[in-house]
């Protein structure tokens, strides 16, 4: 029976999602929602691309690394559960 592996995996994903949600709330990601709905209607041109700071570059690398790690964990849980289901 491989359901406990999936339940654990789903609970871990839910906990991570809650942590990210509360981090976004704490950092003000959801403030000024009235302004956000009109952003696509603005006809302002963005200034020329500014130099990307090293912090933002590392932040992007970390996000890609987390996405790859999540996909790898999903595959590992699936393979582990299927291998144990065949042996039972």
PyMOL commands that place a pseudoatom at each C-alpha (Angstrom):
pseudoatom trace, name=CA, resn=UNK, resi=1, chain=A, elem=C, hetatm=0, pos=[0.000, 0.000, 0.000]
pseudoatom trace, name=CA, resn=UNK, resi=2, chain=A, elem=C, hetatm=0, pos=[1.646, 3.201, -1.145]
pseudoatom trace, name=CA, resn=UNK, resi=3, chain=A, elem=C, hetatm=0, pos=[-0.926, 5.796, -0.060]
pseudoatom trace, name=CA, resn=UNK, resi=4, chain=A, elem=C, hetatm=0, pos=[1.096, 7.007, 2.979]
pseudoatom trace, name=CA, resn=UNK, resi=5, chain=A, elem=C, hetatm=0, pos=[3.872, 8.142, 0.615]
pseudoatom trace, name=CA, resn=UNK, resi=6, chain=A, elem=C, hetatm=0, pos=[1.476, 10.270, -1.389]
pseudoatom trace, name=CA, resn=UNK, resi=7, chain=A, elem=C, hetatm=0, pos=[-0.229, 11.649, 1.710]
pseudoatom trace, name=CA, resn=UNK, resi=8, chain=A, elem=C, hetatm=0, pos=[3.157, 12.630, 3.134]
pseudoatom trace, name=CA, resn=UNK, resi=9, chain=A, elem=C, hetatm=0, pos=[4.153, 14.158, -0.192]
pseudoatom trace, name=CA, resn=UNK, resi=10, chain=A, elem=C, hetatm=0, pos=[0.906, 16.154, -0.395]
pseudoatom trace, name=CA, resn=UNK, resi=11, chain=A, elem=C, hetatm=0, pos=[1.205, 17.327, 3.215]
pseudoatom trace, name=CA, resn=UNK, resi=12, chain=A, elem=C, hetatm=0, pos=[4.764, 18.490, 2.578]
pseudoatom trace, name=CA, resn=UNK, resi=13, chain=A, elem=C, hetatm=0, pos=[3.684, 20.360, -0.550]
pseudoatom trace, name=CA, resn=UNK, resi=14, chain=A, elem=C, hetatm=0, pos=[0.821, 21.985, 1.354]
pseudoatom trace, name=CA, resn=UNK, resi=15, chain=A, elem=C, hetatm=0, pos=[3.176, 23.074, 4.158]
pseudoatom trace, name=CA, resn=UNK, resi=16, chain=A, elem=C, hetatm=0, pos=[5.605, 24.590, 1.660]
pseudoatom trace, name=CA, resn=UNK, resi=17, chain=A, elem=C, hetatm=0, pos=[2.743, 26.367, -0.106]
pseudoatom trace, name=CA, resn=UNK, resi=18, chain=A, elem=C, hetatm=0, pos=[1.539, 27.844, 3.172]
pseudoatom trace, name=CA, resn=UNK, resi=19, chain=A, elem=C, hetatm=0, pos=[5.056, 28.992, 4.046]
pseudoatom trace, name=CA, resn=UNK, resi=20, chain=A, elem=C, hetatm=0, pos=[5.436, 30.731, 0.676]
pseudoatom trace, name=CA, resn=UNK, resi=21, chain=A, elem=C, hetatm=0, pos=[1.983, 32.310, 0.991]
pseudoatom trace, name=CA, resn=UNK, resi=22, chain=A, elem=C, hetatm=0, pos=[2.720, 33.748, 4.435]
pseudoatom trace, name=CA, resn=UNK, resi=23, chain=A, elem=C, hetatm=0, pos=[6.134, 34.952, 3.235]
pseudoatom trace, name=CA, resn=UNK, resi=24, chain=A, elem=C, hetatm=0, pos=[4.406, 36.806, 0.376]
pseudoatom trace, name=CA, resn=UNK, resi=25, chain=A, elem=C, hetatm=0, pos=[1.863, 38.279, 2.789]
pseudoatom trace, name=CA, resn=UNK, resi=26, chain=A, elem=C, hetatm=0, pos=[4.633, 39.445, 5.125]
pseudoatom trace, name=CA, resn=UNK, resi=27, chain=A, elem=C, hetatm=0, pos=[6.571, 41.076, 2.287]
pseudoatom trace, name=CA, resn=UNK, resi=28, chain=A, elem=C, hetatm=0, pos=[3.564, 42.980, 0.940]
pseudoatom trace, name=CA, resn=UNK, resi=29, chain=A, elem=C, hetatm=0, pos=[3.050, 41.075, -2.306]
pseudoatom trace, name=CA, resn=UNK, resi=30, chain=A, elem=C, hetatm=0, pos=[-0.732, 41.508, -2.090]
pseudoatom trace, name=CA, resn=UNK, resi=31, chain=A, elem=C, hetatm=0, pos=[-0.864, 45.233, -1.323]
pseudoatom trace, name=CA, resn=UNK, resi=32, chain=A, elem=C, hetatm=0, pos=[-2.327, 47.772, -3.723]
pseudoatom trace, name=CA, resn=UNK, resi=33, chain=A, elem=C, hetatm=0, pos=[-4.644, 45.395, -5.576]
pseudoatom trace, name=CA, resn=UNK, resi=34, chain=A, elem=C, hetatm=0, pos=[-6.715, 48.241, -7.023]
pseudoatom trace, name=CA, resn=UNK, resi=35, chain=A, elem=C, hetatm=0, pos=[-3.705, 49.581, -8.923]
pseudoatom trace, name=CA, resn=UNK, resi=36, chain=A, elem=C, hetatm=0, pos=[-2.774, 46.134, -10.231]
pseudoatom trace, name=CA, resn=UNK, resi=37, chain=A, elem=C, hetatm=0, pos=[-5.970, 45.715, -12.235]
pseudoatom trace, name=CA, resn=UNK, resi=38, chain=A, elem=C, hetatm=0, pos=[-5.186, 48.825, -14.317]
pseudoatom trace, name=CA, resn=UNK, resi=39, chain=A, elem=C, hetatm=0, pos=[-1.551, 48.025, -15.104]
pseudoatom trace, name=CA, resn=UNK, resi=40, chain=A, elem=C, hetatm=0, pos=[-2.309, 46.318, -18.459]
pseudoatom trace, name=CA, resn=UNK, resi=41, chain=A, elem=C, hetatm=0, pos=[-4.202, 49.437, -19.576]
pseudoatom trace, name=CA, resn=UNK, resi=42, chain=A, elem=C, hetatm=0, pos=[-1.298, 51.819, -19.079]
pseudoatom trace, name=CA, resn=UNK, resi=43, chain=A, elem=C, hetatm=0, pos=[0.395, 52.973, -22.240]
pseudoatom trace, name=CA, resn=UNK, resi=44, chain=A, elem=C, hetatm=0, pos=[3.703, 53.855, -20.677]
pseudoatom trace, name=CA, resn=UNK, resi=45, chain=A, elem=C, hetatm=0, pos=[6.870, 52.487, -22.124]
pseudoatom trace, name=CA, resn=UNK, resi=46, chain=A, elem=C, hetatm=0, pos=[9.283, 50.917, -19.743]
pseudoatom trace, name=CA, resn=UNK, resi=47, chain=A, elem=C, hetatm=0, pos=[12.655, 52.608, -19.472]
pseudoatom trace, name=CA, resn=UNK, resi=48, chain=A, elem=C, hetatm=0, pos=[15.593, 50.792, -20.984]
pseudoatom trace, name=CA, resn=UNK, resi=49, chain=A, elem=C, hetatm=0, pos=[16.561, 47.611, -19.232]
pseudoatom trace, name=CA, resn=UNK, resi=50, chain=A, elem=C, hetatm=0, pos=[18.536, 48.304, -16.120]
pseudoatom trace, name=CA, resn=UNK, resi=51, chain=A, elem=C, hetatm=0, pos=[21.493, 46.244, -15.120]
pseudoatom trace, name=CA, resn=UNK, resi=52, chain=A, elem=C, hetatm=0, pos=[20.361, 43.102, -13.313]
pseudoatom trace, name=CA, resn=UNK, resi=53, chain=A, elem=C, hetatm=0, pos=[21.790, 42.934, -9.837]
pseudoatom trace, name=CA, resn=UNK, resi=54, chain=A, elem=C, hetatm=0, pos=[23.563, 39.817, -8.681]
pseudoatom trace, name=CA, resn=UNK, resi=55, chain=A, elem=C, hetatm=0, pos=[20.891, 39.307, -6.012]
pseudoatom trace, name=CA, resn=UNK, resi=56, chain=A, elem=C, hetatm=0, pos=[18.140, 39.005, -8.622]
pseudoatom trace, name=CA, resn=UNK, resi=57, chain=A, elem=C, hetatm=0, pos=[20.297, 36.711, -10.725]
pseudoatom trace, name=CA, resn=UNK, resi=58, chain=A, elem=C, hetatm=0, pos=[20.900, 34.404, -7.752]
pseudoatom trace, name=CA, resn=UNK, resi=59, chain=A, elem=C, hetatm=0, pos=[17.219, 34.590, -6.882]
pseudoatom trace, name=CA, resn=UNK, resi=60, chain=A, elem=C, hetatm=0, pos=[16.324, 33.333, -10.358]
pseudoatom trace, name=CA, resn=UNK, resi=61, chain=A, elem=C, hetatm=0, pos=[18.869, 30.513, -10.098]
pseudoatom trace, name=CA, resn=UNK, resi=62, chain=A, elem=C, hetatm=0, pos=[17.454, 29.461, -6.723]
pseudoatom trace, name=CA, resn=UNK, resi=63, chain=A, elem=C, hetatm=0, pos=[13.901, 29.439, -8.097]
pseudoatom trace, name=CA, resn=UNK, resi=64, chain=A, elem=C, hetatm=0, pos=[14.945, 27.258, -11.033]
pseudoatom trace, name=CA, resn=UNK, resi=65, chain=A, elem=C, hetatm=0, pos=[16.831, 24.962, -8.656]
pseudoatom trace, name=CA, resn=UNK, resi=66, chain=A, elem=C, hetatm=0, pos=[13.751, 24.661, -6.424]
pseudoatom trace, name=CA, resn=UNK, resi=67, chain=A, elem=C, hetatm=0, pos=[11.551, 23.841, -9.409]
pseudoatom trace, name=CA, resn=UNK, resi=68, chain=A, elem=C, hetatm=0, pos=[13.950, 21.134, -10.594]
pseudoatom trace, name=CA, resn=UNK, resi=69, chain=A, elem=C, hetatm=0, pos=[14.237, 19.743, -7.061]
pseudoatom trace, name=CA, resn=UNK, resi=70, chain=A, elem=C, hetatm=0, pos=[10.456, 19.616, -6.767]
pseudoatom trace, name=CA, resn=UNK, resi=71, chain=A, elem=C, hetatm=0, pos=[10.133, 17.739, -10.039]
pseudoatom trace, name=CA, resn=UNK, resi=72, chain=A, elem=C, hetatm=0, pos=[12.884, 15.345, -8.995]
pseudoatom trace, name=CA, resn=UNK, resi=73, chain=A, elem=C, hetatm=0, pos=[11.164, 14.738, -5.655]
pseudoatom trace, name=CA, resn=UNK, resi=74, chain=A, elem=C, hetatm=0, pos=[7.875, 14.075, -7.444]
pseudoatom trace, name=CA, resn=UNK, resi=75, chain=A, elem=C, hetatm=0, pos=[9.539, 11.532, -9.692]
pseudoatom trace, name=CA, resn=UNK, resi=76, chain=A, elem=C, hetatm=0, pos=[11.357, 9.901, -6.795]
pseudoatom trace, name=CA, resn=UNK, resi=77, chain=A, elem=C, hetatm=0, pos=[8.163, 9.518, -4.753]
pseudoatom trace, name=CA, resn=UNK, resi=78, chain=A, elem=C, hetatm=0, pos=[6.312, 8.098, -7.736]
pseudoatom trace, name=CA, resn=UNK, resi=79, chain=A, elem=C, hetatm=0, pos=[9.058, 5.599, -8.592]
pseudoatom trace, name=CA, resn=UNK, resi=80, chain=A, elem=C, hetatm=0, pos=[9.490, 4.582, -4.952]
pseudoatom trace, name=CA, resn=UNK, resi=81, chain=A, elem=C, hetatm=0, pos=[5.762, 4.036, -4.511]
pseudoatom trace, name=CA, resn=UNK, resi=82, chain=A, elem=C, hetatm=0, pos=[5.441, 2.039, -7.713]
pseudoatom trace, name=CA, resn=UNK, resi=83, chain=A, elem=C, hetatm=0, pos=[8.430, -0.162, -6.875]
pseudoatom trace, name=CA, resn=UNK, resi=84, chain=A, elem=C, hetatm=0, pos=[7.040, -0.896, -3.417]
pseudoatom trace, name=CA, resn=UNK, resi=85, chain=A, elem=C, hetatm=0, pos=[3.570, -1.599, -4.827]
pseudoatom trace, name=CA, resn=UNK, resi=86, chain=A, elem=C, hetatm=0, pos=[4.951, -4.315, -7.104]
pseudoatom trace, name=CA, resn=UNK, resi=87, chain=A, elem=C, hetatm=0, pos=[6.772, -6.002, -4.241]
pseudoatom trace, name=CA, resn=UNK, resi=88, chain=A, elem=C, hetatm=0, pos=[3.725, -6.113, -1.951]
for i in range(1, 88): cmd.bond("trace and resi %d" % i, "trace and resi %d" % (i + 1))
show_as sticks, trace
zoom trace
